[in-house]
Amino acid sequence: MNNQKQQKPTLSGQRFKTRKRDEKERFDPTQFQDCIIQGLSETGTDLEAVAKFLDASGAKLDYRRYAETLFDILVAGGMLAPGGTLADDMMRTDVCVFAAQEDLETMQAFAQVFNKLIRRYKYLEKGFEDEVKKLLLFLKGFSESERNKLAMLTGVLLANGTLNVPILNSLYNENLVKEGVSAAFAVKLFKSWINEKDINAVASSLRRVSMDNRLMELFPANKQSVEHFTKYFTEAGLKELSEYVRNQQTIGARKELQKELQEQMSRGDPFKDIILYVKEEMKKNNIPEPVVIGLIWSSVMSTVEWNKKEELVAEQAIKHLKQYSPLLAAFTTQGQSELTLLLKIQEYCYDNIHFMKAFQKIVVLFYKAEVLSEEPILKWYKDAHVAKGKSVFLEQMKKFVEWLKNAEEESESEAEEGD
């Protein structure tokens, strides 16, 4: 019997070739570029035909892999080298944004080409956003006309939602800002964006991504003032954007004013110091008195822990407001300011249910302390009140208003007798 171990069989012969689909495809944008440019040259300048060609080509060409090349061609006419220049040895086409006419209508038509392409091939969304961010960083490498076209196109694409607002962060690049490229680009961009929508829609989009308070960063640090911004954009024909930024600055100044007011009150600063500070801020930030009286009222009411019992809160409120009446009186020198204060009191008493019965007592206190005068109170009673708690507050004020009217009539008759 043979005890020798039997040898295991071995595989030999020709090695199998790796299937083509398993091979890592070599990245070759040149061949892809040639296919796209050849197809575009056959469409001519008919952008409807361009859109149809791009739609059909997505089934044959690898858009996912060559998204950057595809968008480079559609914007600049060929593949872009770092910095934004076209490579000399590469094919190029005139069927692109940079070779088109420099007007909004043409850019709107190109925007439709991008819209259709990205709607058809949703996976291109991210690639297109990356492309635009890159193009914005390359702005110095483009001619002024090319920048203008790209700005108009970007504005239209932001308006229709193809692009998202955060791409504008690329404009805050230090070199672009320093050389004035960012501000000039922003003018064309906002003009086309506002033309497609309106300033309210644009402002809302900016607010959603907290970019509404960054617009002044389009200018170098030494020019980041409301005055410079409004002058620059107003002269460029964007008065509505200038006014929006001015309003934003005012809102910011109002918030700072209210914050400081509350701190001064909590410290117990003398009223004369608070009044002086507020008047300086009003002048510096162009804040009207009716706005200021609303801020002071809110600040005064926020400095106290109010009693939750209705029968006790009125007494607490009168004591507290009597103390602050000299401060309030300093900023009710206009009828409109007095009316604003009355409306603030009405809204506060309605929104804080335990204050409902305190409304009339607060108004009478302010009348006696010369914070409020007859005419605004009568106007509020007649037609200037708001709907909040209207029936309750008008009923509370009925006897006092009748007394005011009688006092007014008596003073008028006394004046006539004196004549």
C-alpha positions in Angstrom: 0.0 0.0 0.0 1.4 3.4 -1.0 1.5 5.8 2.0 2.7 8.8 -0.1 0.5 11.8 0.2 -1.5 12.5 -2.9 -0.5 15.9 -4.5 -3.3 18.5 -4.5 -4.5 19.6 -8.0 -3.4 23.0 -9.2 -5.0 25.5 -11.6 -2.9 26.3 -14.6 -3.3 27.8 -18.0 -4.3 31.2 -19.4 -5.2 33.9 -16.9 -8.6 35.4 -17.4 -8.8 39.1 -18.5 -10.5 41.5 -16.2 -13.9 42.5 -17.6 -14.0 46.0 -19.1 -16.7 47.2 -16.7 -14.4 46.3 -13.8 -11.5 48.3 -15.1 -11.0 51.8 -13.6 -11.8 54.1 -16.4 -9.0 56.5 -17.2 -10.0 60.2 -16.5 -9.8 61.9 -19.9 -11.8 65.1 -20.1 -10.2 66.0 -23.5 -12.2 63.4 -25.3 -15.4 64.4 -23.4 -14.7 68.1 -24.3 -14.3 67.3 -28.0 -17.7 65.5 -28.1 -19.5 68.3 -26.4 -17.9 71.1 -28.5 -18.5 69.2 -31.7 -22.2 68.8 -30.8 -22.5 72.5 -29.8 -21.0 73.6 -33.1 -23.7 71.7 -34.9 -26.5 73.5 -32.9 -25.3 77.0 -33.8 -26.6 79.8 -31.6 -30.1 78.2 -31.2 -30.3 77.7 -27.5 -33.3 75.4 -27.8 -31.3 73.1 -29.9 -28.4 73.4 -27.4 -30.7 72.3 -24.6 -32.0 69.3 -26.7 -28.4 68.3 -27.6 -27.3 68.4 -23.9 -30.4 66.4 -22.9 -29.7 63.7 -25.4 -26.0 63.6 -24.8 -26.5 62.8 -21.1 -27.5 59.3 -22.0 -24.3 58.7 -23.9 -21.6 60.8 -22.1 -20.6 60.6 -18.5 -21.9 63.9 -17.1 -21.4 62.7 -13.6 -17.6 62.3 -14.0 -17.1 65.3 -16.3 -19.5 67.8 -14.7 -16.7 70.4 -14.3 -15.6 70.1 -17.9 -19.2 70.3 -19.1 -19.9 73.5 -17.2 -16.6 75.1 -18.1 -17.5 74.6 -21.8 -21.0 76.0 -21.4 -19.8 79.1 -19.5 -16.3 79.8 -21.0 -16.3 77.8 -24.2 -13.6 75.3 -23.2 -11.8 73.8 -20.2 -10.5 76.4 -17.8 -6.9 76.3 -16.4 -6.4 77.5 -12.8 -7.0 81.2 -12.6 -9.7 81.2 -15.2 -7.8 81.2 -18.5 -8.6 78.9 -21.5 -5.9 76.5 -22.4 -4.4 77.4 -25.8 -4.0 73.9 -27.1 -7.7 72.9 -26.4 -10.7 73.0 -28.6 -13.2 75.8 -27.8 -16.7 76.9 -28.9 -18.5 80.2 -29.3 -21.7 78.6 -28.1 -21.2 79.7 -24.5 -22.0 82.4 -22.0 -18.8 84.3 -22.4 -19.1 84.5 -26.2 -22.8 85.6 -26.1 -24.3 89.1 -26.2 -24.0 91.1 -23.0 -27.6 91.7 -22.2 -30.1 90.3 -19.6 -32.4 88.7 -22.2 -29.6 86.5 -23.5 -28.5 85.5 -20.0 -32.1 84.6 -19.2 -32.1 82.3 -22.2 -28.8 80.7 -21.1 -30.3 80.3 -17.6 -33.0 78.2 -19.2 -30.4 75.9 -20.7 -28.8 75.3 -17.3 -32.3 74.9 -15.7 -33.4 72.2 -18.2 -30.1 70.4 -18.0 -30.1 70.2 -14.1 -33.8 69.3 -13.9 -33.1 66.4 -16.3 -29.9 65.3 -14.5 -30.5 66.1 -10.9 -27.0 64.8 -9.9 -25.5 67.8 -11.6 -26.8 70.2 -9.0 -23.8 69.9 -6.7 -21.3 70.0 -9.6 -22.9 73.1 -10.9 -22.8 74.8 -7.5 -19.1 73.9 -7.2 -18.5 75.3 -10.7 -20.1 78.7 -9.9 -18.1 79.0 -6.6 -14.9 78.3 -8.7 -15.9 80.8 -11.4 -16.4 83.5 -8.8 -13.0 82.9 -7.4 -11.6 83.1 -10.9 -13.3 86.5 -11.6 -10.0 88.4 -11.9 -9.0 86.1 -14.8 -12.0 87.1 -16.9 -12.6 90.3 -18.9 -15.1 92.9 -17.6 -17.7 91.8 -20.2 -17.3 88.2 -19.2 -17.7 89.1 -15.5 -20.9 91.1 -16.3 -22.4 88.2 -18.2 -21.6 85.8 -15.4 -23.1 88.2 -12.8 -26.3 88.6 -14.8 -26.6 84.8 -15.3 -25.9 84.2 -11.6 -28.6 86.7 -10.6 -31.2 84.9 -12.7 -30.2 81.5 -11.4 -30.4 82.7 -7.8 -33.9 84.1 -8.5 -35.2 80.9 -10.0 -33.6 78.7 -7.3 -31.2 76.8 -9.5 -28.4 78.3 -7.4 -28.3 78.7 -3.6 -27.4 82.0 -1.9 -24.4 80.7 0.0 -22.4 80.5 -3.2 -22.0 84.3 -2.8 -19.6 83.7 0.0 -17.0 83.3 -2.7 -17.3 87.1 -3.4 -15.8 87.8 0.0 -12.4 86.6 -1.2 -9.9 89.2 0.1 -8.3 89.9 -3.3 -11.6 90.3 -5.2 -12.8 92.7 -2.5 -9.6 94.7 -2.4 -9.6 95.3 -6.1 -13.2 96.3 -6.3 -14.2 93.2 -8.4 -16.7 91.9 -5.8 -18.6 95.1 -5.6 -18.8 95.7 -9.4 -19.9 92.0 -9.8 -22.5 92.4 -7.1 -24.1 95.4 -8.9 -24.8 93.4 -12.1 -25.9 90.3 -10.0 -28.4 92.2 -7.8 -29.8 94.1 -10.8 -30.7 90.9 -12.6 -31.9 89.2 -9.4 -34.2 92.1 -8.4 -35.4 92.3 -12.0 -36.5 88.6 -11.8 -38.0 89.0 -8.3 -38.1 92.1 -6.2 -36.1 93.6 -3.3 -38.3 91.9 -0.7 -37.8 88.4 -2.2 -34.0 89.1 -2.5 -33.9 90.4 1.1 -35.8 87.3 2.4 -33.3 85.0 0.6 -30.3 86.8 2.1 -31.9 86.7 5.6 -32.5 83.0 5.5 -28.7 82.3 5.3 -27.7 85.3 7.5 -26.1 87.1 4.6 -28.3 90.2 4.9 -25.9 91.8 7.4 -22.7 90.9 5.4 -23.3 93.0 2.3 -20.9 95.8 3.4 -18.1 93.2 3.4 -18.1 93.5 -0.4 -15.9 96.6 0.2 -12.5 96.8 1.9 -12.6 97.4 5.7 -11.8 101.2 5.3 -14.9 101.6 3.1 -17.4 99.4 5.1 -19.8 102.2 6.0 -23.5 102.7 5.3 -22.7 106.0 3.6 -20.2 104.4 1.2 -22.4 101.4 0.4 -25.5 103.5 -0.2 -23.6 106.0 -2.4 -22.0 103.2 -4.5 -25.1 101.2 -5.1 -27.5 104.2 -5.5 -25.2 105.6 -8.2 -25.2 102.2 -9.9 -29.0 102.3 -10.0 -29.8 100.1 -7.0 -31.4 102.5 -4.7 -33.7 99.8 -3.3 -30.7 97.7 -2.2 -29.1 100.8 -0.6 -32.3 101.6 1.3 -32.5 97.9 2.5 -29.0 98.0 3.8 -29.6 101.3 5.6 -32.7 99.9 7.2 -30.8 96.8 8.3 -28.2 99.0 9.9 -31.0 100.9 11.7 -32.5 97.7 12.9 -29.2 96.7 14.3 -28.7 100.1 15.9 -32.2 99.8 17.5 -31.4 96.4 19.0 -28.1 97.7 20.4 -30.0 100.8 21.8 -32.6 98.6 23.6 -29.9 96.3 25.0 -28.0 99.2 26.4 -31.2 100.8 27.8 -32.0 97.7 29.7 -28.5 97.5 31.1 -28.6 101.2 32.2 -32.0 100.7 33.8 -30.9 97.6 35.7 -27.8 99.5 37.0 -30.1 102.3 38.1 -28.3 105.0 36.0 -29.7 108.6 36.5 -32.4 109.5 33.9 -30.5 112.5 32.7 -27.6 110.2 31.7 -30.0 107.8 30.0 -31.8 110.6 28.1 -28.5 112.1 26.9 -27.3 108.7 25.7 -30.6 107.9 23.8 -30.6 111.3 22.1 -27.1 110.9 20.9 -28.0 107.4 19.5 -31.1 108.9 17.8 -29.0 111.5 16.1 -26.1 109.2 15.2 -28.4 106.4 13.7 -31.2 108.6 12.5 -33.8 106.8 14.7 -37.1 108.7 14.9 -38.7 109.5 18.3 -41.8 107.2 17.8 -39.5 104.3 17.4 -37.5 105.2 20.5 -40.6 105.5 22.7 -41.5 102.0 21.8 -38.0 100.8 22.7 -38.1 102.6 26.0 -41.6 101.2 26.9 -40.4 97.7 26.2 -37.2 98.2 28.2 -39.1 99.7 31.2 -41.6 96.8 31.2 -38.9 94.2 31.0 -37.0 95.3 34.1 -39.6 94.0 36.5 -40.8 90.6 37.6 -44.5 91.1 37.4 -47.0 89.8 39.9 -49.3 87.1 38.3 -52.3 88.2 40.3 -54.5 90.6 38.4 -55.6 92.5 41.5 -52.0 93.2 42.5 -50.3 93.8 39.2 -52.1 97.1 38.5 -50.8 98.6 41.7 -47.3 97.3 41.0 -47.5 98.7 37.4 -48.6 102.2 38.5 -45.8 102.4 41.1 -43.2 101.2 38.6 -44.4 103.4 35.7 -44.7 106.5 37.9 -41.0 106.2 38.7 -40.1 106.0 35.0 -42.6 108.7 33.7 -39.9 111.4 33.5 -37.9 109.2 31.1 -40.9 108.4 29.0 -42.0 112.1 28.9 -38.6 113.1 27.5 -39.5 111.1 24.3 -43.1 112.0 23.8 -42.6 115.5 22.4 -44.5 114.6 19.2 -48.2 113.6 18.8 -47.1 110.5 16.8 -44.8 109.4 19.7 -47.7 109.7 22.1 -50.0 107.6 19.8 -47.2 105.0 19.4 -46.9 104.7 23.2 -50.7 104.3 23.6 -50.7 101.5 21.0 -47.7 99.8 22.8 -49.6 100.0 26.1 -52.7 98.5 24.4 -50.8 95.6 22.8 -48.9 94.9 26.1 -52.0 94.8 28.2 -53.7 92.5 25.7 -50.7 90.2 25.3 -50.2 89.9 29.1 -53.7 88.9 30.3 -53.2 89.9 33.9 -52.7 93.5 32.7 -56.2 93.7 31.0 -57.8 95.7 33.8 -54.7 98.0 34.2 -54.9 99.8 30.8 -57.0 102.8 31.9 -55.0 103.3 35.1 -51.8 103.4 33.1 -53.1 105.9 30.6 -54.5 108.2 33.4 -51.2 108.0 35.2 -49.3 109.1 32.0 -51.8 111.9 31.4 -51.3 113.3 34.9 -47.5 112.9 34.6 -47.6 114.8 31.2 -46.3 111.8 29.3 -49.6 111.7 27.3 -51.8 114.7 26.3 -55.6 115.0 25.4 -55.4 115.0 21.6 -53.6 111.7 21.1 -55.8 110.0 23.7 -59.0 111.2 22.0 -57.6 110.2 18.6 -56.7 106.7 19.9 -60.2 106.4 21.3 -61.9 107.6 18.1 -60.1 105.6 15.4 -56.4 105.1 16.0 -56.7 102.0 18.3 -55.9 98.5 17.1 -58.2 95.4 17.3 -56.4 93.8 20.2 -58.8 94.0 23.2 -60.5 96.9 21.6 -64.0 96.5 23.2 -62.5 96.0 26.7 -60.2 98.9 26.5 -62.6 101.3 24.9 -65.1 100.5 27.7 -62.5 101.1 30.3 -61.6 104.5 28.8 -65.2 105.7 28.2 -65.6 107.8 31.4 -62.1 109.3 31.2 -62.6 110.3 27.5 -65.9 111.9 28.4 -64.2 113.8 31.2 -61.4 114.9 28.7 -64.0 116.1 26.2 -65.9 118.1 28.8 -62.7 119.6 30.2 -61.7 120.6 26.6 -65.1 122.2 26.0 -64.9 124.1 29.3 -61.4 125.4 28.5 -62.6 126.5 25.0 -65.6 128.4 26.5 -63.4 130.0 29.2 -61.0 131.1 26.4 -63.9 132.7 24.4 -65.1 134.5 27.5 -61.6 135.8 28.1 -61.6 137.2 24.6 
